[in-house]
Amino acid sequence: MNIQRPVQVLLATAIIATLSACALGPGQRMMRSASVPSGEGDAQSDVRMVPITQSLVAAPRAAVALPPTLAQYRPEEYRIQPGDTLIVTVWDHPELTTPAGSQQQAATNGRLVQPDGSFFFPYAGKLNVTDQTIEQVRSTLASRLSQYLKSPQVDVNVVGHGAKVSLQGAFEDTTPQEFTTVPLTLSQAVGRARIDVEQADLSGFVLTRDGTDYPLDLDALNRGSVAADVYLKPGDRLYMPFNDRKQVYVIGEVLRPQALTFKTTDMSLTQALGRTGGLNPVTAKGGAVYVIRGMEDNAPDQATVYHLDATSPVAFTLADRFSLRPGDVVWVGPAGVTRWNRFLTQLLPLSGIISNAASAQYNFDRGN
């Protein structure tokens, strides 16, 4: 049996493959095809290629402002709500002021405003105090008690509050916060709740009031200066979303390919590359940095690929102004020599097979 010719065929095939290694090298590469036009792209294509240039990133960021409805709201004087606990002091009449005894806590001697807004006090009877100010309640009590007491001196304080603001999401403490006679602001409520800085998405914050959602980008509002504070209203709901779905993906020839989560309005291309260790100096091709973005609302039938020519370090001044969006894929392509080396690595097992075949052929011929 003569297997010399098959061995020669294998050797010839290996030589041809080696000469074509640059074209056949393993790994992904960005290829232009009929569906990926050059330049600014074609509206009729499935994908458009857009270079990252000075003109693309020169547009200033749009200013962010508070919704007028929130910015203009000013709380009125505190008004009694169901669930409030009132302490009524009638001077020189401890039997009315501290019926449970002076040694008890203030809340023990307090009187609860019922869910229907009613409030009972001896000799004054049952009163509806919902949405009344503290002064209005004091005046009503003094008027009714004057029928039994001579010139009663009455004082009213709120020691427990039924009106609350609720909190949900990426806060360390989501316990509902009570309103007091001192107005409560958004910054105070958020400060008490303490933001979970590792998991929060500051740009997705939502304040819900009277059935209306108000998205508030806390990062953008405070960029450059502290935004004007917002006064909260009883019944408001504060929601801080988690950032687990706000990711960009950096793959290819970087030192640490990974998914990156960010909690601010956006992330620049420079930040994304920096957090993954930067371009691999051995395997990366400097000019092959791409941002692959899926279909957008204004172009639902067309994806966009942005290309950064990073052959010069100056290019990262453009990358610093290029904002990534959740779901973007940053891909750094390999250098030609990298594909060559990887090709050779895959070729070595084949060369071993050929060498063993040739050795077997030699031993077979000698044995004959």
C-alpha positions in Angstrom: 0.0 0.0 0.0 1.4 3.4 -1.0 0.2 6.4 1.1 2.9 8.8 -0.1 0.7 10.7 -2.5 -2.0 11.4 0.2 0.8 12.8 2.5 2.0 15.0 -0.3 -1.5 16.3 -0.8 -1.8 17.1 2.8 1.5 18.9 2.8 0.4 21.0 -0.2 -2.8 21.8 1.4 -1.0 23.0 4.6 1.3 25.3 2.5 -1.6 26.9 0.6 -3.4 27.4 3.9 -0.3 29.0 5.5 0.1 31.4 2.6 -3.6 32.4 3.0 -3.4 32.8 6.8 -4.1 36.5 6.9 -7.4 35.9 5.2 -8.3 32.7 6.9 -7.1 33.6 10.4 -9.6 32.8 13.2 -11.5 35.5 15.1 -14.1 38.2 14.3 -13.4 41.1 12.0 -15.5 44.0 10.8 -16.2 43.4 7.1 -17.9 45.9 4.8 -20.5 44.3 2.6 -23.4 45.4 0.5 -25.4 45.9 3.6 -22.7 48.0 5.4 -21.9 51.0 3.3 -19.0 53.3 3.8 -19.1 56.8 5.0 -22.3 58.0 6.8 -24.3 55.0 5.7 -27.4 54.5 3.5 -30.9 54.8 4.8 -31.8 51.7 2.7 -29.2 49.5 4.4 -29.7 47.2 7.4 -26.6 48.6 9.0 -24.9 51.9 8.6 -21.2 52.6 9.4 -20.5 56.0 11.0 -17.0 57.3 11.8 -16.5 58.9 15.2 -15.4 62.4 14.2 -15.2 65.9 15.8 -18.5 66.9 14.2 -20.3 63.9 15.6 -19.3 64.5 19.2 -19.3 68.4 19.1 -23.0 68.8 19.9 -23.4 70.1 23.5 -25.4 68.1 25.9 -29.0 69.2 26.2 -29.8 71.1 29.4 -31.9 69.3 32.0 -34.4 71.1 34.2 -36.9 70.2 36.8 -40.5 69.9 35.6 -42.3 73.2 36.3 -45.0 71.4 38.3 -42.4 70.2 40.8 -40.2 73.2 40.8 -43.0 75.6 41.5 -44.7 73.6 44.3 -44.6 75.1 47.7 -46.1 73.4 50.7 -48.8 75.2 52.6 -49.1 75.2 56.4 -49.3 71.7 57.8 -52.8 70.3 57.8 -54.0 67.5 60.0 -54.3 64.0 58.3 -55.9 60.7 59.3 -53.4 58.8 61.4 -51.9 61.8 63.1 -51.6 61.8 66.8 -52.4 65.1 68.6 -51.4 66.2 72.0 -53.8 68.7 73.4 -52.7 70.8 76.4 -55.3 72.6 78.5 -53.4 74.7 81.0 -54.4 74.2 84.7 -56.4 71.2 83.8 -54.1 68.1 84.0 -57.0 65.7 84.0 -57.7 66.7 80.4 -54.0 67.2 79.3 -52.5 64.0 80.8 -55.3 61.5 81.5 -52.8 58.6 81.4 -50.6 60.4 84.0 -47.7 62.8 83.7 -45.1 60.0 83.9 -46.2 58.4 80.6 -44.7 59.2 77.2 -46.3 62.0 75.2 -47.7 59.6 72.6 -49.6 57.7 75.4 -51.5 60.9 76.2 -52.0 61.6 72.6 -55.3 61.2 70.7 -55.4 59.6 67.3 -57.2 61.1 64.3 -59.3 58.3 63.0 -59.4 57.1 59.3 -62.5 59.1 58.7 -60.8 62.3 59.9 -62.7 62.4 63.2 -61.0 63.4 66.5 -62.5 63.1 70.0 -61.7 65.3 73.0 -63.6 65.4 76.4 -66.2 68.2 76.6 -65.4 69.2 73.0 -67.0 66.1 71.5 -66.2 64.6 68.2 -64.6 66.9 65.6 -63.7 66.5 61.9 -60.2 67.8 61.7 -58.9 66.5 58.4 -57.1 69.1 56.3 -57.4 71.7 59.1 -54.4 73.6 60.3 -53.1 73.3 63.9 -54.4 76.8 64.7 -57.9 75.9 63.3 -58.1 72.8 65.6 -56.8 74.8 68.6 -59.4 77.6 68.0 -62.3 75.0 67.7 -61.3 73.2 70.9 -61.0 76.5 72.8 -64.4 77.6 71.6 -66.1 74.3 72.7 -64.3 74.0 76.0 -65.3 77.6 76.9 -68.8 76.3 77.5 -67.5 74.4 80.5 -64.3 76.2 81.4 -63.6 79.8 82.0 -61.2 81.3 79.4 -59.5 77.9 78.6 -55.9 78.2 77.4 -55.4 75.4 74.8 -52.3 74.3 72.9 -52.2 71.6 70.1 -49.1 69.7 68.9 -48.7 66.9 66.4 -46.5 64.1 67.8 -47.2 61.3 65.3 -47.9 61.9 61.6 -50.1 59.8 59.3 -49.0 61.5 56.1 -45.9 59.7 54.6 -43.8 59.5 51.5 -43.0 56.0 50.4 -39.7 54.8 48.9 -38.8 51.8 46.7 -35.8 50.5 44.8 -32.1 50.9 45.4 -32.2 52.6 48.8 -30.6 51.2 51.9 -33.6 52.1 54.0 -37.0 52.0 52.3 -39.0 52.7 55.5 -41.8 55.3 54.7 -40.9 58.7 56.0 -43.3 60.8 58.0 -44.2 64.4 57.2 -44.0 66.9 60.1 -44.9 70.5 60.5 -41.5 71.3 58.9 -41.7 70.8 55.1 -39.9 67.7 53.7 -37.6 68.1 50.6 -36.5 65.5 48.1 -32.8 65.8 49.1 -33.7 65.2 52.8 -35.8 62.2 52.0 -33.1 60.7 49.7 -30.4 61.5 52.3 -32.3 59.7 55.1 -33.0 56.7 52.9 -29.3 56.5 51.7 -28.7 55.6 48.1 -27.2 52.1 47.4 -24.4 53.6 45.3 -23.3 50.2 43.8 -26.7 49.2 42.5 -28.6 52.5 41.9 -29.4 54.1 38.5 -29.3 57.8 39.3 -30.5 58.7 35.9 -33.7 56.7 36.1 -35.1 58.1 39.3 -38.9 58.6 39.3 -41.1 60.8 41.6 -44.8 59.8 41.4 -47.3 62.5 42.6 -51.1 62.4 42.2 -50.9 59.5 39.7 -48.3 61.2 37.5 -44.8 60.0 37.0 -42.0 62.6 36.9 -38.7 61.1 35.6 -35.8 62.9 37.3 -32.2 62.4 36.1 -30.5 63.1 39.4 -27.0 62.8 37.8 -27.8 65.3 35.0 -29.7 67.7 37.3 -26.6 68.0 39.5 -24.0 68.1 36.8 -22.0 71.3 37.3 -24.1 72.7 40.1 -26.6 71.5 42.7 -30.1 71.5 41.4 -32.9 73.4 43.1 -34.6 71.3 45.7 -38.1 69.8 45.4 -40.6 70.0 48.2 -42.5 66.7 48.7 -46.2 66.3 49.1 -48.0 63.7 51.3 -48.6 60.6 49.3 -45.5 61.1 47.0 -43.6 57.9 46.0 -39.9 57.9 45.3 -38.5 55.1 43.1 -34.8 54.5 42.5 -34.3 51.8 39.9 -31.5 49.3 40.0 -28.8 49.5 37.4 -28.5 45.7 36.7 -30.0 46.2 33.2 -28.0 49.3 32.4 -24.9 47.7 30.9 -22.5 48.0 28.0 -20.4 45.1 26.7 -16.7 45.4 25.9 -15.3 42.5 24.0 -12.4 41.7 21.7 -8.8 42.7 22.2 -9.0 44.4 25.6 -7.3 43.3 28.7 -10.4 42.4 30.6 -13.5 41.8 28.4 -16.6 42.2 30.5 -20.1 43.7 30.9 -19.9 47.2 32.5 -22.7 48.6 34.7 -23.1 52.3 35.1 -25.3 54.4 37.4 -25.0 57.8 35.8 -26.6 59.3 32.7 -24.1 57.8 30.3 -20.6 56.3 30.0 -18.0 57.6 27.6 -16.2 55.3 25.3 -12.9 56.2 27.0 -14.4 55.2 30.4 -15.5 51.8 29.1 -12.1 51.0 27.6 -10.4 52.3 30.7 -12.4 50.1 33.0 -11.6 47.0 31.0 -7.8 47.8 31.2 -7.6 49.4 27.8 -6.6 48.0 24.4 -4.4 44.9 24.6 -1.0 46.3 23.4 0.1 42.9 22.0 -3.0 41.7 20.2 -5.1 44.8 19.4 -5.3 46.6 16.2 -5.3 50.3 17.1 -7.7 51.5 14.4 -10.3 48.8 14.9 -12.5 50.1 17.7 -16.2 49.8 17.0 -19.4 50.6 18.9 -22.2 48.4 17.7 -25.6 49.9 18.5 -28.9 48.1 17.9 -32.1 49.5 16.3 -33.1 52.9 17.6 -36.6 54.3 17.9 -36.0 56.8 15.0 -34.6 54.1 12.8 -36.3 50.8 13.8 -35.1 49.0 10.7 -31.4 50.0 10.8 -28.6 49.3 13.2 -25.6 51.6 13.5 -21.9 50.8 13.9 -19.6 53.6 15.0 -15.9 53.4 14.1 -13.1 55.1 16.1 -9.7 55.3 14.3 -7.6 54.8 17.4 -4.2 54.6 15.6 -3.2 57.8 17.4 -3.7 58.5 21.2 -5.3 61.8 20.2 -8.3 59.8 19.0 -9.3 59.2 22.7 -10.2 62.9 22.9 -13.1 62.0 20.6 -13.8 58.8 22.6 -14.1 60.9 25.8 -17.0 62.9 24.2 -18.7 59.8 22.6 -21.5 58.6 25.0 -22.4 55.0 25.1 -25.9 53.8 25.7 -27.3 50.7 27.6 -27.0 47.7 25.3 -24.1 49.0 23.2 -21.3 46.5 22.3 -17.8 47.9 22.1 -15.6 45.6 20.0 -11.8 45.9 19.6 -10.6 44.0 16.6 -7.3 42.0 16.5 -4.2 43.0 14.6 -3.2 41.1 11.5 -0.3 39.4 13.3 -2.6 38.3 16.0 -4.8 36.5 13.6 -1.7 35.0 12.0 -0.4 33.7 15.4 -3.8 32.2 16.2 -3.9 30.6 12.8 -0.5 29.0 13.5 -1.8 27.8 16.9 -4.6 26.0 15.2 -2.3 24.7 12.4 0.1 23.0 14.8 -2.1 20.0 15.5 -2.5 19.5 11.8 1.2 19.7 11.2 1.7 17.0 13.9 -0.7 14.7 12.1 1.1 15.3 8.8 4.5 14.6 10.5 3.2 11.4 12.0 1.8 10.3 8.7 5.1 11.1 7.0 7.0 9.1 9.6 4.7 6.2 9.3 5.2 6.3 5.5 9.0 6.3 6.0 8.9 3.3 8.4 6.5 1.5 6.1 8.8 1.9 3.1 11.8 0.7 5.1 9.9 -2.3 6.3 9.1 -3.3 2.7 
